[in-house]
């Protein structure tokens, strides 16, 4: 879902000039979602090493 949304948002970026397009929710939301997905393994690994509180 995140990849499809990101692809749709990037289509808007390519179609319109200016960097202000990157701040639109249709582009920024999927980018934030992708960052969260990328950080999940890092957080899990740190949580597993330290153990649950």
C-alpha angles and dihedrals in degrees: 000000000000092000092050092049091047092051091050091049093047089054087061092049093053092046097053130052123234135052094254088085089072091066094059115110091237089063104027096048096059091044090054089046091053091050090052091049090050093051097049094084091048092051092045092051093050091046091050093050095048094037127223115308 
